[in-house]
Amino acid sequence: MRINDVVALKEVVNDLNDGKTFYDQSEAGIGDYFWDSLIADIESLRIYAGIHRKRYGLYRMFAKRFPFVIY
């Protein structure tokens, strides 16, 4: 199987910013770690796209370090 496209909607940035703000309110610097971790997870799709289970007709990957899901 070959996955041709990884699509990032404009809402992705909003979700990442909201998550960063949420974690920064807990402790300074955690928001940056959250952002970097999620970006790394998204970038890993270049290698691992298509190996995850589908949910709602889309591939679903759980973030490695935070309780977020990437579709």
Backbone as JSON Lines, residues from 0, in Angstrom:
{"i":0,"aa":"M","n":[0.83,-1.17,0.0],"ca":[0.0,0.0,0.0],"c":[0.88,1.24,0.0]}
{"i":1,"aa":"R","n":[0.48,2.2,-0.79],"ca":[1.23,3.46,-0.85],"c":[0.27,4.6,-0.53]}
{"i":2,"aa":"I","n":[0.65,5.41,0.42],"ca":[-0.13,6.59,0.78],"c":[0.47,7.77,0.03]}
{"i":3,"aa":"N","n":[-0.35,8.45,-0.73],"ca":[0.15,9.55,-1.55],"c":[0.14,10.89,-0.84]}
{"i":4,"aa":"D","n":[-0.82,11.1,0.05],"ca":[-0.97,12.41,0.65],"c":[-1.13,12.33,2.17]}
{"i":5,"aa":"V","n":[-0.48,13.24,2.82],"ca":[-0.73,13.51,4.23],"c":[-1.27,14.93,4.24]}
{"i":6,"aa":"V","n":[-2.51,15.09,4.68],"ca":[-3.19,16.38,4.62],"c":[-3.24,16.97,6.02]}
{"i":7,"aa":"A","n":[-2.79,18.2,6.14],"ca":[-2.88,18.93,7.41],"c":[-3.83,20.11,7.19]}
{"i":8,"aa":"L","n":[-4.97,20.05,7.81],"ca":[-5.95,21.14,7.69],"c":[-5.49,22.35,8.49]}
{"i":9,"aa":"K","n":[-6.03,23.51,8.15],"ca":[-5.64,24.72,8.87],"c":[-6.03,24.63,10.34]}
{"i":10,"aa":"E","n":[-7.02,23.81,10.67],"ca":[-7.42,23.62,12.07],"c":[-6.35,22.93,12.89]}
{"i":11,"aa":"V","n":[-5.42,22.26,12.23],"ca":[-4.33,21.59,12.94],"c":[-3.51,22.61,13.74]}
{"i":12,"aa":"V","n":[-3.18,23.72,13.13],"ca":[-2.4,24.74,13.81],"c":[-3.18,25.28,15.01]}
{"i":13,"aa":"N","n":[-4.48,25.48,14.84],"ca":[-5.31,25.95,15.96],"c":[-5.29,24.95,17.11]}
{"i":14,"aa":"D","n":[-5.43,23.66,16.79],"ca":[-5.4,22.63,17.83],"c":[-4.05,22.58,18.53]}
{"i":15,"aa":"L","n":[-2.98,22.69,17.76],"ca":[-1.65,22.68,18.36],"c":[-1.43,23.91,19.24]}
{"i":16,"aa":"N","n":[-1.88,25.06,18.79],"ca":[-1.75,26.27,19.61],"c":[-2.56,26.16,20.89]}
{"i":17,"aa":"D","n":[-3.78,25.62,20.79],"ca":[-4.61,25.43,22.0],"c":[-3.94,24.48,22.97]}
{"i":18,"aa":"G","n":[-3.39,23.4,22.45],"ca":[-2.69,22.44,23.31],"c":[-1.46,23.05,23.96]}
{"i":19,"aa":"K","n":[-0.72,23.82,23.19],"ca":[0.48,24.49,23.72],"c":[0.1,25.44,24.86]}
{"i":20,"aa":"T","n":[-0.96,26.22,24.65],"ca":[-1.43,27.15,25.69],"c":[-1.87,26.38,26.94]}
{"i":21,"aa":"F","n":[-2.6,25.31,26.74],"ca":[-3.07,24.49,27.87],"c":[-1.9,23.97,28.7]}
{"i":22,"aa":"Y","n":[-0.91,23.4,28.02],"ca":[0.22,22.83,28.76],"c":[1.13,23.89,29.36]}
{"i":23,"aa":"D","n":[1.25,25.04,28.72],"ca":[2.04,26.13,29.3],"c":[1.41,26.66,30.58]}
{"i":24,"aa":"Q","n":[0.09,26.58,30.69],"ca":[-0.58,27.0,31.92],"c":[-0.27,26.06,33.08]}
{"i":25,"aa":"S","n":[0.05,24.81,32.76],"ca":[0.42,23.84,33.79],"c":[1.83,24.09,34.3]}
{"i":26,"aa":"E","n":[2.73,24.31,33.35],"ca":[4.14,24.55,33.7],"c":[4.84,25.16,32.49]}
{"i":27,"aa":"A","n":[5.58,26.22,32.73],"ca":[6.27,26.9,31.63],"c":[7.2,25.93,30.9]}
{"i":28,"aa":"G","n":[7.15,25.98,29.59],"ca":[8.02,25.15,28.77],"c":[7.38,23.85,28.31]}
{"i":29,"aa":"I","n":[6.37,23.38,29.02],"ca":[5.73,22.12,28.62],"c":[5.0,22.31,27.29]}
{"i":30,"aa":"G","n":[4.47,23.5,27.06],"ca":[3.8,23.78,25.79],"c":[4.73,23.63,24.6]}
{"i":31,"aa":"D","n":[5.96,24.09,24.74],"ca":[6.94,23.92,23.65],"c":[7.25,22.45,23.43]}
{"i":32,"aa":"Y","n":[7.37,21.7,24.52],"ca":[7.62,20.26,24.42],"c":[6.44,19.57,23.73]}
{"i":33,"aa":"F","n":[5.23,19.99,24.11],"ca":[4.02,19.46,23.46],"c":[4.08,19.71,21.96]}
{"i":34,"aa":"W","n":[4.33,20.98,21.58],"ca":[4.38,21.35,20.16],"c":[5.42,20.51,19.41]}
{"i":35,"aa":"D","n":[6.62,20.46,19.93],"ca":[7.69,19.72,19.27],"c":[7.36,18.23,19.16]}
{"i":36,"aa":"S","n":[6.77,17.67,20.19],"ca":[6.41,16.24,20.18],"c":[5.35,15.94,19.12]}
{"i":37,"aa":"L","n":[4.33,16.8,19.05],"ca":[3.27,16.57,18.07],"c":[3.78,16.78,16.65]}
{"i":38,"aa":"I","n":[4.61,17.77,16.44],"ca":[5.19,17.98,15.11],"c":[6.03,16.76,14.71]}
{"i":39,"aa":"A","n":[6.8,16.22,15.63],"ca":[7.6,15.02,15.34],"c":[6.69,13.84,14.99]}
{"i":40,"aa":"D","n":[5.58,13.69,15.71],"ca":[4.63,12.62,15.39],"c":[4.06,12.81,13.98]}
{"i":41,"aa":"I","n":[3.69,14.04,13.66],"ca":[3.14,14.31,12.33],"c":[4.18,14.05,11.25]}
{"i":42,"aa":"E","n":[5.4,14.48,11.49],"ca":[6.47,14.25,10.5],"c":[6.77,12.77,10.33]}
{"i":43,"aa":"S","n":[6.55,11.97,11.35],"ca":[6.8,10.52,11.24],"c":[5.86,9.87,10.23]}
{"i":44,"aa":"L","n":[4.78,10.56,9.88],"ca":[3.87,10.0,8.89],"c":[4.51,9.88,7.52]}
{"i":45,"aa":"R","n":[5.59,10.59,7.28],"ca":[6.32,10.42,6.01],"c":[6.81,8.97,5.88]}
{"i":46,"aa":"I","n":[7.11,8.37,6.99],"ca":[7.62,6.99,6.99],"c":[6.5,5.99,7.27]}
{"i":47,"aa":"Y","n":[5.63,6.31,8.23],"ca":[4.68,5.33,8.73],"c":[3.24,5.52,8.27]}
{"i":48,"aa":"A","n":[2.99,6.42,7.36],"ca":[1.61,6.65,6.89],"c":[1.02,5.37,6.32]}
{"i":49,"aa":"G","n":[-0.2,5.09,6.74],"ca":[-0.92,3.93,6.19],"c":[-0.82,2.67,7.01]}
{"i":50,"aa":"I","n":[-0.03,2.66,8.07],"ca":[0.1,1.44,8.87],"c":[-0.86,1.42,10.06]}
{"i":51,"aa":"H","n":[-1.54,2.52,10.3],"ca":[-2.41,2.65,11.46],"c":[-3.82,2.16,11.14]}
{"i":52,"aa":"R","n":[-4.57,1.85,12.18],"ca":[-5.96,1.45,11.98],"c":[-6.78,2.64,11.52]}
{"i":53,"aa":"K","n":[-7.85,2.32,10.82],"ca":[-8.74,3.37,10.34],"c":[-9.87,3.58,11.35]}
{"i":54,"aa":"R","n":[-10.27,4.84,11.47],"ca":[-11.43,5.22,12.27],"c":[-12.14,6.31,11.49]}
{"i":55,"aa":"Y","n":[-13.44,6.19,11.31],"ca":[-14.22,7.14,10.51],"c":[-13.68,7.26,9.09]}
{"i":56,"aa":"G","n":[-13.12,6.18,8.58],"ca":[-12.6,6.17,7.22],"c":[-11.24,6.81,7.04]}
{"i":57,"aa":"L","n":[-10.63,7.25,8.15],"ca":[-9.31,7.88,8.11],"c":[-8.33,7.11,8.98]}
{"i":58,"aa":"Y","n":[-7.07,7.16,8.62],"ca":[-6.05,6.54,9.45],"c":[-5.91,7.33,10.75]}
{"i":59,"aa":"R","n":[-5.75,6.62,11.85],"ca":[-5.66,7.26,13.17],"c":[-4.38,6.84,13.86]}
{"i":60,"aa":"M","n":[-3.61,7.83,14.3],"ca":[-2.38,7.57,15.04],"c":[-2.46,8.3,16.37]}
{"i":61,"aa":"F","n":[-2.17,7.59,17.44],"ca":[-2.11,8.21,18.75],"c":[-0.76,8.89,18.93]}
{"i":62,"aa":"A","n":[-0.79,10.12,19.46],"ca":[0.45,10.83,19.74],"c":[1.25,10.03,20.77]}
{"i":63,"aa":"K","n":[2.55,10.09,20.67],"ca":[3.41,9.27,21.54],"c":[3.45,9.75,22.98]}
{"i":64,"aa":"R","n":[3.44,11.06,23.22],"ca":[3.7,11.57,24.57],"c":[2.54,12.34,25.2]}
{"i":65,"aa":"F","n":[1.53,12.66,24.42],"ca":[0.41,13.45,24.92],"c":[-0.9,12.8,24.48]}
{"i":66,"aa":"P","n":[-1.99,13.05,25.22],"ca":[-3.27,12.42,24.87],"c":[-3.95,13.12,23.69]}
{"i":67,"aa":"F","n":[-3.37,12.99,22.53],"ca":[-3.91,13.54,21.3],"c":[-3.92,12.45,20.25]}
{"i":68,"aa":"V","n":[-4.83,12.61,19.31],"ca":[-4.95,11.66,18.19],"c":[-4.75,12.44,16.9]}
{"i":69,"aa":"I","n":[-4.04,11.86,15.98],"ca":[-3.78,12.45,14.68],"c":[-4.5,11.62,13.63]}
{"i":70,"aa":"Y","n":[-5.38,12.26,12.87],"ca":[-6.1,11.57,11.78],"c":[-5.49,11.95,10.47]}
